[in-house]
Structure formats: structure tokens, C-alpha cells
Amino acid sequence: MLGEGILKGLAETAKNFAGSFVSKERLTTVEYPEERLPLPEAARNFPFLVYDGADWEKGMRCVACQICEKECPPKCIYIEKSKDKKPDFIGKPQIYPARFDIDISVCMSCQICVEVCPFEAIKMDTEYELSTDDRFGGLLLDRRQLAKSNEYYHKIHPTEATEVDARLAEDKAKADAKAKIDAAARAKAAADAASKATAAPAKTPEGGTGTPPAGATSPPAAETTKPAPGPAPSADPTPGKEGGD
């Protein structure tokens, strides 16, 4: 029948209109901004940077690897790597982003930056009230504006954040176990080398500068002194005479 779909749509509209006077479930209009509908957990808008602890700068997970900057389709991420290292949330010296800006007037909310980040440092926010009268500077967010705590991440994406924390804790446990095994192996190797050096006999280096043998330090045995032989008797040229003329 021609126009059947239009008639069904008008009937549904009329039913909701009439039902809204008797049932709140049919009242689909929300008096925004006084009243707001809860956002679904999978909602996403623009990226933000996750940090751990109370200090956003010290606890930032981002290490300025620049993978998200290279993979961003509209090229709206700008990162400058630091020249030095600072202790991170757990005290490990780490490179950090000296500059991390996102131009949300260009961002297309594709979430590719989140997918390629190996450090779980960038996630998608649900904040959408970002209008401003500054068309350029107001829509270019720096790292301070982008930094939000892990508690905030748990608030907007609880399921995803719990999985991320469990994965990070597992990776940390594996790294700690590997570090302990490596440290034990190095200590064992050092102990073996020390024991071999102690058990090895001392060798006299060439040139005689080493410890002389035991016999070389004992005094020489006393030698028997023989009397010196006297002068040989002279031959008498005149036999039978004593004395001279």
C-alpha cells in the first residue's frame, strides 16, 4: 500500500505523544542542560592522556614514543620529545613529552591513537561540551588540559579501565620476576668467579717479580774452608853444599 510506512510512523509518533502525558517512559524529551541522559560506556569523543597518582606531570604514562602522532590520519597530534629524563610514577627515569598538543577542531575521533599506543597512555574521553569563542587557540589542547587521572578513566570506562589495570599489573609482575632472575644469575656468576680466583694457585709472572720459591729464601749452607797451599820448595842448584861461599 502506498504511504503505509508514513502512516505507521505517524501512528508511533501519536502514541508517544499521547502516552507521554500518562507514562514517564514515553516522555522522550529531556530538558537539557538541567537534565542529562547518562552516556553509554562505549561513548567516545576526543582523546585524553592518562596519568597515575596525584601528580599529573610525574605520573603521566606517555613516554613520547610518537607512534600516535605518526599513525593519526588527520595529523592533529603534535609531540616534542624531552631532552632529559625524569622519574615516573614508580621512580624509573623516563623520557616524557615536552609538548603534547591535540587540535580537536581537526580530530575525527577515530580512536586509532588509542589502538596503537603500547603504554595505555591515551584513551577516548566522553566530554562533548567543548565549545569556545576562540576558534584556534581554544581548540588546541596542551598536555596539561589533556591529562586526566586513572580514577577519571575508571569513572567513564570502568570495564575497559579494569582490564587495562590488570594487564599492566601482569606485565609489571613479569618484568619484576625477570629482573630478580637476572640479578640472581649475575650474583651467582660473580660468586663463581670469586671462588675460582681464590682456588687458583699463585703464578709467578715473567721477569721474576712474583713470590720466590721457598728454597730461594733460605740461607746458603756453610762451606768447608780448606787451608791455602804453602809455597813450593825451591830446587837447590848445588847439591851437597849448605849455605853460600
Backbone hydrogen bonds, N-H to C=O, Kabsch-Sander energy under -0.5 kcal/mol:
donor,donor_aa,acceptor,acceptor_aa,energy
4,E,1,M,-1.6
7,L,3,G,-2.0
8,K,4,E,-2.1
9,G,5,G,-2.1
10,L,6,I,-2.4
11,A,7,L,-2.0
12,E,8,K,-2.1
13,T,9,G,-2.1
14,A,10,L,-2.4
15,K,11,A,-2.1
16,N,12,E,-2.2
17,F,13,T,-2.4
18,A,14,A,-2.5
19,G,15,K,-2.5
20,S,16,N,-1.5
21,F,18,A,-1.1
22,V,19,G,-1.3
23,S,19,G,-2.6
26,R,23,S,-0.9
27,L,24,K,-1.3
28,T,26,R,-1.5
32,Y,30,V,-2.1
35,E,31,E,-2.7
43,A,40,P,-1.7
45,N,125,D,-2.4
48,F,123,K,-2.7
49,L,146,L,-2.0
50,V,121,A,-2.8
51,Y,148,K,-1.5
52,D,59,G,-2.5
56,W,54,A,-0.7
59,G,55,D,-2.5
61,R,50,V,-1.9
70,K,66,Q,-1.6
71,E,67,I,-2.1
72,C,68,C,-1.3
75,K,72,C,-0.6
78,Y,101,D,-2.6
80,E,99,R,-2.3
82,S,96,Y,-1.9
86,K,94,Q,-2.4
88,D,92,K,-1.9
91,G,88,D,-1.4
94,Q,86,K,-2.3
98,A,80,E,-1.9
98,A,96,Y,-0.7
99,R,80,E,-1.6
101,D,78,Y,-2.6
102,I,141,L,-2.2
103,D,76,C,-2.3
104,I,102,I,-1.0
104,I,139,L,-2.2
105,S,139,L,-0.5
106,V,103,D,-1.6
107,C,103,D,-1.7
115,E,111,Q,-1.7
116,V,112,I,-2.0
117,C,113,C,-0.8
120,E,117,C,-0.6
123,K,48,F,-2.4
125,D,46,F,-3.5
130,L,128,Y,-1.8
135,R,133,D,-0.9
139,L,136,F,-0.8
140,L,137,G,-0.9
141,L,102,I,-2.4
141,L,139,L,-0.8
146,L,142,D,-1.9
147,A,143,R,-1.6
148,K,49,L,-3.1
150,N,51,Y,-1.4
153,Y,149,S,-1.7
154,H,150,N,-2.0
155,K,151,E,-1.5
156,I,152,Y,-1.9
157,H,153,Y,-2.4
161,A,157,H,-2.8
162,T,158,P,-2.0
163,E,159,T,-1.9
164,V,160,E,-2.2
165,D,161,A,-2.5
166,A,162,T,-2.2
167,R,163,E,-2.1
168,L,164,V,-2.6
169,A,165,D,-2.5
170,E,166,A,-2.0
171,D,167,R,-2.3
172,K,168,L,-2.3
173,A,169,A,-2.3
174,K,170,E,-2.2
175,A,171,D,-2.2
176,D,172,K,-2.6
177,A,173,A,-2.4
178,K,174,K,-2.3
179,A,175,A,-2.2
180,K,176,D,-2.2
181,I,177,A,-2.2
182,D,178,K,-2.5
183,A,179,A,-2.3
184,A,180,K,-2.5
185,A,181,I,-2.3
186,R,182,D,-2.4
187,A,183,A,-2.3
188,K,184,A,-2.3
189,A,185,A,-2.3
190,A,186,R,-2.3
191,A,187,A,-2.2
192,D,188,K,-2.5
193,A,189,A,-2.2
194,A,190,A,-2.0
195,S,191,A,-2.3
196,K,192,D,-2.2
197,A,193,A,-1.9
198,T,194,A,-1.8
199,A,195,S,-2.2
200,A,196,K,-1.6
208,G,205,P,-1.1
210,G,205,P,-0.5
216,A,213,P,-0.9
217,T,213,P,-0.6
217,T,214,A,-0.9
218,S,215,G,-0.5
226,K,224,T,-0.6
241,K,238,T,-1.2
